[in-house]
Amino acid sequence: QVQLVESGGGLVQAGGSLRLSCAASGSIFSINVMDWYRQAPGKQRELVAHISLGGSTTYADSVKGRFTISRDNGKNTVFLQMNGLGPEDTAVYYCHTIVLGRSYWGQGTQVTVSS
């Protein structure tokens, strides 16, 4: 079992920044990759950023150059630094991982960007 708890969401003006955190607990020795997804109202959940245990990263085209995913393996935490936010980034952001073939999700944290 793995538990993921996100924090750091909130309301920010366009052009602003937020830093999301996701703390993992439980069977964390099995955690390899970690991801951030987001889901806007009326839209499907989409992958935002991905990081491997070794630190390799990939990003959705819509966030490249603005968002940065990182991880602190010692603290079992993954971060998402979001800069240059726009109203199109408004969504619930979810932390995600797969352990031994099972998918785990956090409860989500709301990010709202006002224009």
C-alpha positions as semicolon CSV with decimal commas, in nm:
position;residue;x (nm);y (nm);z (nm)
1;Q;0,000;0,000;0,000
2;V;0,114;0,349;-0,087
3;Q;-0,038;0,675;0,030
4;L;0,012;1,001;-0,159
5;V;-0,075;1,338;-0,009
6;E;-0,058;1,655;-0,217
7;S;-0,030;2,011;-0,092
8;G;0,049;2,358;-0,221
9;G;-0,248;2,438;-0,438
10;G;-0,438;2,763;-0,419
11;L;-0,552;3,075;-0,600
12;V;-0,297;3,275;-0,796
13;Q;-0,310;3,553;-1,053
14;A;-0,206;3,491;-1,411
15;G;0,170;3,503;-1,445
16;G;0,221;3,386;-1,092
17;S;0,382;3,073;-0,950
18;L;0,293;2,784;-0,723
19;R;0,487;2,487;-0,592
20;L;0,301;2,162;-0,537
21;S;0,431;1,887;-0,313
22;C;0,340;1,518;-0,290
23;A;0,453;1,316;0,009
24;A;0,456;0,939;-0,026
25;S;0,426;0,691;0,258
26;G;0,368;0,319;0,297
27;S;0,550;0,071;0,073
28;I;0,765;0,348;-0,067
29;F;1,067;0,127;-0,124
30;S;0,887;0,004;-0,437
31;I;0,824;0,351;-0,579
32;N;1,007;0,420;-0,903
33;V;0,833;0,665;-1,130
34;M;0,610;0,945;-1,011
35;D;0,380;1,168;-1,210
36;W;0,166;1,478;-1,185
37;Y;-0,168;1,476;-1,364
38;R;-0,437;1,741;-1,379
39;Q;-0,806;1,748;-1,455
40;A;-0,990;2,063;-1,552
41;P;-1,372;2,087;-1,529
42;G;-1,535;1,897;-1,813
43;K;-1,205;1,760;-1,940
44;Q;-1,019;1,431;-1,915
45;R;-0,735;1,385;-1,673
46;E;-0,405;1,454;-1,846
47;L;-0,041;1,381;-1,772
48;V;0,150;1,697;-1,686
49;A;0,495;1,574;-1,586
50;H;0,679;1,251;-1,513
51;I;1,001;1,175;-1,326
52;S;1,191;0,850;-1,292
53;L;1,381;0,730;-0,987
54;G;1,699;0,849;-1,153
55;G;1,558;1,193;-1,222
56;S;1,475;1,169;-1,593
57;T;1,179;1,393;-1,673
58;T;0,915;1,439;-1,940
59;Y;0,650;1,708;-1,975
60;A;0,330;1,777;-2,159
61;D;0,388;2,021;-2,444
62;S;0,152;2,270;-2,281
63;V;0,375;2,310;-1,974
64;K;0,726;2,274;-2,118
65;G;0,947;2,561;-2,014
66;R;0,707;2,668;-1,738
67;F;0,675;2,367;-1,506
68;T;0,954;2,170;-1,340
69;I;0,912;1,832;-1,170
70;S;1,167;1,721;-0,914
71;R;1,195;1,471;-0,633
72;D;1,367;1,429;-0,300
73;N;1,414;1,056;-0,261
74;G;1,538;1,097;0,096
75;K;1,209;1,263;0,192
76;N;0,994;1,053;-0,043
77;T;0,851;1,368;-0,191
78;V;0,793;1,488;-0,545
79;F;0,746;1,853;-0,636
80;L;0,595;2,047;-0,922
81;Q;0,719;2,403;-0,959
82;M;0,475;2,594;-1,178
83;N;0,575;2,932;-1,322
84;G;0,402;3,158;-1,568
85;L;0,062;3,023;-1,475
86;G;-0,237;3,104;-1,692
87;P;-0,613;3,044;-1,662
88;E;-0,570;2,733;-1,879
89;D;-0,372;2,576;-1,595
90;T;-0,674;2,585;-1,364
91;A;-0,742;2,226;-1,258
92;V;-0,721;1,974;-0,980
93;Y;-0,366;1,840;-0,973
94;Y;-0,305;1,479;-0,874
95;C;0,008;1,294;-0,774
96;H;0,033;0,941;-0,913
97;T;0,260;0,639;-0,899
98;I;0,254;0,272;-0,996
99;V;0,386;0,015;-0,753
100;L;0,401;-0,355;-0,840
101;G;0,152;-0,297;-1,118
102;R;-0,101;-0,111;-0,903
103;S;-0,189;0,252;-0,963
104;Y;-0,205;0,493;-0,668
105;W;-0,348;0,846;-0,666
106;G;-0,345;1,130;-0,420
107;Q;-0,662;1,314;-0,325
108;G;-0,575;1,609;-0,548
109;T;-0,508;1,976;-0,484
110;Q;-0,696;2,259;-0,652
111;V;-0,506;2,517;-0,855
112;T;-0,703;2,819;-0,970
113;V;-0,549;3,089;-1,187
114;S;-0,737;3,415;-1,224
115;S;-0,697;3,633;-1,532
